[in-house]
């Protein structure tokens, strides 16, 4: 299969808002297909850093408690709220 790339041939970066049950599952799914789909997770906004770290989300992407800052970041192409 030919290598697939993201947005306009460049890596598409995603900012995830939410790191609960659904958000964590989506983050893990996206991370597992990142190379194939040409994507990256720029960050994950969570309410509770300790819970997100315990779930291992900090090994997927940087964590923040400031969703507005993540959404406004120049490193984020798409924001997904979960």
N, C-alpha and C positions, 0 to 999 in steps of 0.2 A: 504494500500500500504506500502511496506517495505521502511524504511528510505534509501534514496540514499545519497551517499557520493561522494566527488570530487576525484581528482587525487590520486590514490593509497590509498584510504581510508582516506585521509587527505583533509582538506579544500583547494581548489584551489583558489589562490588569483589573481586578475586581476588588471592591470594598464590600465586605459583608457586614451587615448590621444585624447582630443577633448571634449568640453563641450557645443557645439552649439546646434542647434535644434535636430540633430540626436544623438549626443553624450549624451545629457540630457535624451532623450527618452530611449536610450539603458541603461544608468545608472539606471534610474527608473525601467525599466523592470528587469534588473539583480538583483537590490536590492529587488524587490518584490518577487523574486523566490530564493533568496540566501540560505535560510535554506533547501528548497526542493532540490536544485541542489548541495548543499555542496560547495558553492562558497562565496567569499567575494571580495569587491572592495578595493584594497589597497590604491588607490589614483586616482585622475582625474587631468590630465594636461590641463590647459586652457590658453587662451591668455589674458583674462580679468577677474581678480578675482572678481571685483565688479559685473559684469554681472552674473557670475556663482553663486555668493552668492545670488543675487536677484532671481535667478531661483531655489534656494534651494539645489543646488548640495553639498554645504558644510554640509548638514544634512545627505548626503548619504556616503560621504568619504572625507578624507582630500584633499584639493586643492593645486595645485602647478602651477607655471608658467615655470617650468623647466622639460620638457618632457624627456630629456636625463637622468636626475637624477632619475625620476620615473622608467623609463625603466631599469636602472641599479640597482635598489634597490633589496636587498636580500629578501624583503617582497613580491616581484612580481614574480608570476610563469608564467603568460601570459600577453603579451602587445597587446592591441587592439587599432588600430588607426581608428578614425572615422572622 
